[in-house]
Amino acid sequence: MKRLTGTAVARGFLISASFLVFAAQAPVLAQGFPSPFVQTIAIAASEDDAVAAFYRDNGYRTLWTGAAEQDVQRRAALFAALAKAGDHGLPVARYDATRLVAMLTGARTEGDRARAEVALTRAYLAYARDISSGATDPKAIDPGIVRDIARPDPARLLAQMQTRNPAQVLQALVPVSPRYAQLMRAKLGIEARIAQGGWGPVVRAASLAPGESGDAVVALRDRLITMGYLTRSATSRYDAAIQAAVQRFQLDHGLAGNGKADAATLAALNTAPEERLKSVIVAMERLRWMHDTPLGDRHIWVNLPDFTSKIIDHGKVTFETRAVVGKNVPAQRTPEFSDMMAHMVINPSWGVPRSIIVSEYLPLLQRNPNAVSHLQVIDNRGRVVPRSAVNFAGYSARTFPFGLRQPPSDGNALGLVKFMFPNKHNIYLHDTPSKNLFSHEVRAYSHGCIRLADPFDFAYALLALQSDDPQGEFERHLKTRNETTVRLEQHVPVHLVYFTAWPGAKGQMTYRRDIYDRDAKLFQALEAAGVVLPAVQG
């Protein structure tokens, strides 16, 4: 689809005088019979209960196609919004503004005008839904995207358009997050760069290191200049300036910031701008999903592809730690959702999830009843059962009636503290004895829960709002070696999110790997809905 031009927008609401005179005709004939306009609206709107009810309850008065100044303003506001739908990465073909203009300018009968009226209403509702809550259904894309979407009420949208300033109504639908505006600027910037030929030739080398020179270093230099990481230079040597630019690039892409252009760095550097554009468009869609999700003045932000957990207070990061997330296998990928952290458990015991019991531990116990001796066998009332009293070989994965639990200890799988935001997915944040994993660049190793590199400091930060001595309070509970629940007086929203493109602290774009291929699936869904990259627009 071609983008709607300014001329087309103007044609959408600057209708000919003959149309405006025609549009002023009364909807009901003098004899009391419904006019063709009313009859056609009733038929055209019948497939949508909200639209049909709106026109019926309002006496079939127009929103868009009348001669009144209010209708003119609504047309102008709607077409202006649709003209910018592509800037938001929305499926412009879904609203088909060119067809709407043709319907308006080509209307010759009351029936024509009625069909245009309903078509405009449907386009408005579709656009309003997409811009405010996303153009796709996350749960249909990937089972790990379990975010609940608050869709706008069509009746409310129509009432607002009827009674309020139309431009303000449409503007209020756009996500207000500053990050959304930054992503849109990045999208437009990448599109402009694509129009100018992209970021230049790729760097053809297995790796490059400081001190080297040659054609590959020149290509590296030129690409860094085009991307904005390096000021203009004529050097063909991998000098200190290039090394510093590579380091900045690495940090913006979740890579080890050593300034060496290794294979991973060159792979990220050679990624086409079209691929980065997809990441940005997908990120905008994810923010639309969260438009009506209150972040909270204080909230916890776990970006899975970034492998970090942050505490954010009034828009500023006040604590950050590295994280380990779920393995990239179907049953262990960490889901995306939001919930409220209510308490922490110090010296936790670990109740082994049923899926792990039957898939990993039961086969071991069937071969050797004394296997995994650090785990207790418990019955359905939480009582410890002697292993000698259990015939493990007599049960299957379906019939095994016992649970397994690891008591509090330094070697407990949950470490010495866990942070609970009770949810049906049984996901939480916790300590871990496996500290070595935090040194890895890609940290997808867990069964789905989030492991924290600095869990004690995380606990202190959470307790600081309710204790004059958060560290002392935490350590007093820790020293007892007993399982202790500490409730948060102020519950904290937790957002498990998945952004491979995200504005950095200084406004620059940062990118991460699509570790679960969720972004690829989401962009496919957007394409199916009608989103088109500028490089392939007709």
N, C-alpha and C positions, 0 to 999 in steps of 0.2 A: 504493500500500500504506500502511496505517496503521502508525505506529510501535508496537512492542511495548510494552505497558504493564507497570508493576510487578506488577500483579495477574496478567497473563498469564505473566510470568516465574515467579512463585510457583507457578502451576498447572503449569508445566513440570517442576518437580522435587518438589513436595509432592503426590505422587500418593496416591490413596486407599489405605486399608489393604488393601482387597480386591486392588488391583493389586499391591501389594508381596508379598502372600502368593502370588499367582499367579506373580509374577516369580521366586520362589524355586524353582520346579519344576526338576528336573534336566533338562539338555538332551538326555540320551540315556535312552531307556526301558530298563527292566530286561531286556527280552528281547534287548537289543543292537542294536535297530533305531534309526536316527536318529529323534528326536522331530520333531513338526511344526515346532517352533521351529528346529531345526537345518536341516531340509529347506528351510524358507522363507528362512532367512538365506543358505544356499548358493545358492538361486535369485536372491534379491534382490541379492546381492553379485557375482553372476557377470559382470556387465557391467564391473566394475572390478577389474583384476588385483590391485592393491595391497590393496583392501578384502577381496577374496575370500581372498587369501593370509593376511592378518592373522587373520581369523576361523578359517580352517582350521588355521593353525599354533598357535593358542591354544585349540584344542578348543572353539570356538564359545562361549567365555565372553563375557559381556556387558561392555560399557564403560559403558553408560548406563541400561539398563532393568532391572537387577537390584535386589534388595532390600538388597544390601550397602551399607555407609556410603560406600565408595569410589564406587559408581555414583551415589549421591545427590549427592555432592560434584561429580562430573563434570557431572551434569545442571545443577546450580546454577551452576557456573562457565561452562558453555557458554551457557546462556540469559542469564546476566548480560552476557556478551560480546556476544551477538547483539542484546540490547536497546540497546547503545551503538553498533552498527555504523553507524547513520545519522549519528552524530556524526563519524565518520571519512570521511563522504562515500562510503560503500560502498553497493552495490546490495542493500538489505535484502530485496527480493523474492527474490533468488537463494537466500537461506537459509530463507525462509518459516517463521519461528519460530511464527507463529500456527498453521500447518498441523501443525508438529511437536507443539505442545501438544495439538492436537485428536487427533492419532494416539496420544499417550500416554494421555490421559484417556479416550479412547474404546476402548482396547484391551480386547477381550473373549476373544480366543483367543491361543494361542501364535503362530499365524501373524501376528496383528495386532501382537503385541509384537516379533516378529522384523523385520517391515517397519519398525516405528518405530525399532528398534535401528539398522538399516542407514541409514535416513533421517537419523538424528542423526549418524551417522559421516560421511555425505556432506556434511551441512551444516557439520560441524566442519572437514573438509578444504577445502571451498570457502572458508569464512571464513578459515581459516589461510593459504591461498594468497593470498587477496585482501589481507588486512591486512598481510602480510609482504612481498609482492612485486608488488602491484598487481592490480586487477580487470580490466585490459585488456592486450592484447598490443601493445606500442608499434610493432613493425614492421608490423602490420596497419593502423595508423592513418595513418602518413605515412612515405614512403621516407627522409626526413631524420632520423627517430628511429631510430638504429641501436644503441641501448643494449642490451647483453646483460643479460638478466634471470636471476638465480639463483632458480629456483623451489624451494620446500621439497620434500623427499622425503616422499611420503605415508607410507611405511613408518616413517620416523623420527618423523613427527608422531604416528602411532598408538602407537608404542612409548613416546614421551614421555607421552602422555596416560594410558597404562596404568600407568606406573611412577612418575610424578612428581606433585607437587602440581598439580592441574589449573588452578587460578587462576594460578599462577606460569607454567605452560606457555603459557597464553593471553596473559598480560601480556608475556611475552618476545617474542611475535610482533609487537608494536607497534613501529614505528620509534622508535629511542631518540634521534634527533636533537632537540635543543632547538628547532630551527626547526619541526619537525613539531608539537610541542606548541603553539608560538606560532600556527601556522597553524590548528590546531584551535580555539584560543581565539578567533581572528579569525572563523572560520566561525560559531561559536556566537553571537558578538557581532553579526555581520551578520544572522543569522537572527532574533535578538531585535529588532534594529532594523527589519527587514522586518515583523515582527509588530506593531510599533508605528506602522507607516505609512511606513517608509522615511526618507529624508533631506529630505522636504518638497518643495515645488514647485520645478521646475527654474528656472534663471535664464534669462529670455527677453531676450537681448541679443546683438548681434553681437560686442561687446567692451565692456569697462568699464575706466576708468582712474582713478587716484587723483584726488580732488577732485570727482568726479561725485556726483550724488545722485538719488534717485527710487526707484520701485518695484523696478526691477531690482537696485539696490544693496541694498535691503532683502532681496530674495530671496537675493542673494549672501551677505549677512550671516547670514541665518537658516540657510542651508545649511552655511556654515562653522562655525556654532555647533553644529549637529546632528552634524556630522562630527568635532567635537572640536578644530578648529583655532582657534577663537575663543571667548573667554569671553562670557557673556551681555552683550548690549549693546542699546541702544534707538536707536542712531544710524541715520540714513538717508543719511549721507554716507560716501563712500569715503575713510575717514580712515587715519591711520598704522597703527592697530591692524588694520584690514581688510587693508591693504597687506602687513603683516607676516604675517598669516594666509595670504593668497594665496601669498606667497613660500614659506612652509613647505609648503603644499599642492603647489606646483609642484615643489619639490625631492623630495617624496615620490612624484611621478608622472613623473619624468624629463624635466621641462620646464625651460626657462630661468627661473631664479629672479629675475625682475625685479619681481615684485609687481604686474604689470599683468594684468588678466583678459582676455587676448586670446582669439581664437577657439579655439586649441588648449587653453588652460586651461579655458575654459567647457565645451568638449566633454568634457574629463576630469571636470570638476566635476559635469556633468549626467548622467554615466554612472549608470545605475540600480544600486542595491545588489545586485539579482539578478545583474547582470553581474559585479560584483566578487566575489560569492559563487562564481560559476562559476570565476573565476580562482583563488580560494583552494582550491576542491575539486580543480581540476586540479593545482595545485602540490602538494597532499597526495599525489595519485596519483603524480606524478613522484618525490617523495621515497620513496614505497614501492618504486618501481622500483629505487632506489638503496640500499635498506635494507642489502644485503649487499655494497655496493661500498665498500671501504675508502677514506675520504677522504685519509688520511695526516695525520700531525702537521703536516707542511708540505705544502701542495698549492696548485695554481693553479686558480682558479675563474673561468671565462669565461662570464658570463651573457649570452647573445646578445641578448635584447631590451633589456638594460641597456647594451649597448655598452661594457662594461668588462672589464678583465682584472685579477685580484687575486692577490696571494700571501698566503696565510693560514697563520699559524704558531700552532699550538695554539689554534685557534678565533678568533684575532684577526687582522684585516687589517693586514699590515705593509707592504704596497705596493699601490698602485692606479694604474691608468692608463686613459685612454680607449682604445677599440678601434673598428676598422672591421670589420664582418662581411660575409658574402656577400650579394649582391644578391637581391632577392625575385623570382628567376626560377628555373624548375625545376632547371637544371643547376648553379646557383651558390649555392644556399642552404647555409649552413654546417650540417653534420650535428651531431647530439648523440651524444657517446660519451665514454668515459674511457680514458686510456692513461697511459704513463709517459714523461716528458721525460728524455731520455738525454744530450743534448749540444746545444751551440750552434755555429753556423758563422759566423765573423767574415769579412767580405769575401766573401760568398757569390756564386757564379755562379747564374744562374737557368735551370734547365732548363724550358723552356716546356712545360706539360702538353699532351698529345696533342690533347685536345679543343679547346684554344685554337689550336693550330697549324693544324688542318684547318678549323676554322670561321671563324677570323679572319685568320690570316697567310697561308695558302696561296693564297686568292683574290687577295690583294695581290701576292704574288710571281708569280702567273701573269700578272698584268697588267704588272708591272714587277719584273724579277729583282733590282733594286737597292733595292727597298722594304725598310723596317724594317732599315736598314743597321747598327743597333746590335746585331743578332742574328747569331750565327755559325750556319752550317749544319754539322751534324755527322752522321757516319755511325753505324752501330750499334756501333762500337768506340770512339766518343767522339772521333774524329779530325775536325778541321776540313776541310770540303770547299769548294773555291772555287765561288762561285756560277756562274761561267762554265762549270763542268763539269756543271751541273744543268739539265735541261729541265723547268722547273716545270710548263709547260703539258701535259706528257705524263703527268702523274699526276692521279689523283683523290684524294679524301679517304681512300678505302679503301686505295689502293696507294702513297701517298707514303711512301718508305722512310726519310726523314731526320728528324732532330730539329733543334730550334733552341735555342740557348743564348746567354744574355747574360752576358759576363764581368763580374767584379767591377768596380764603379765607383760613383761618387756617384749616378749616375742609374739604377742597377740597380733593377728592379722590386721586389726584396726589400730595398732599402736596403743597409745595411752589416752587418746581423746577422739571422740567423734562428734560431729555437728549435725543435728537432726532438723530436717524440715519434712515432717511425716508426709509421705506421698505413696500412691499406689504402685509406683515403680520400684520402691525400696532402694532409692538412691539417696546417698548422704555424702558429706565430706568427712575425711578422717586422716589420722596419722597413719604411719606405716613403718615397719621395721626395715623395709627394702629401700634404704636411702640412696643406693647406688643408681637407681633408675632416674633420679632427678638430674643427673649429669648428661642424659641423652638429649639430643636435639628434638627428636620425635618421641613423645612420651605417651603412647597408647598401649598400656599393659594390663589394666585392671579388668575386673569382671563387670564394670559399669560404674561403680562408685568413683568419687573424686578423691585422690590421695594428695595431701598437701606436704610441701617440703618444709614449711615452718608452721606446724600446727599450734605450737605453744604461743608463738607471737600472734597468730590469728586469734586464739582464744583471748589473749590479753586485750587485743584491740576491740573485741566484742564486749568484754566485761568492763571496759573503761567507761562506758556510759552509765554503769550502775554500781561502780565500786571505786573508792578512793585508792585502793591498792589492788588492782586487778591481778598482777603477777602473784602477789602474796596470797590472795584468795585462791587462785588456781592451784598453787603449789601446796597449800594446806590440804586441799582435797586429794591431790596427787599422792601425797605422802602417806595417806591412810591405806593405800593399796586396795581400797574398797570401791566398788562401782557406785558412782555418785552422779545424780542428775542435777545440773545447774540450769535453772530456767532463765531465759532472757526476759527481763522486765519489758523490754520493747522488742517485739518480734521484728525480724529483719527480712525483707523480701530477697529471695534468691532467684537469680535468672541464669539458667543453663542455656547458653546461646551458641550459635554456630555461624561465625562471621569470618570468611576468608579474606574479605576486604573491609578495612576499618580505618577511619581517620586517626592519625597519631596525635600525640599531645601537642605538637606544633602545627597541626592541620595537614601534614603530609599524609599521603595514602600509605597504608601498610597492608601487606598481603601474606596469607598463610596457605599451606597445603590443604587440599580438599580431602582430608584423611578418611572420611567415610563415603566419599562420592555423592554426598547429599546435594552439593551445589550443582553438580552435573545433572542430577535428576530434576532439580528445581528449574534449572534453565531450560531443560527439555519441555517441562510443563508450561513454562512461560512461552516458549516458541509455539507449542501446540495451541496456546491461547491466542497467539497472534503477535507476540513481540518479535521484532525484526531488527537485527543489527544494521547500522548504517552502511556497512561495507557490502551488504547484500540486498539493500533496498532497490526496488525497481524505479 
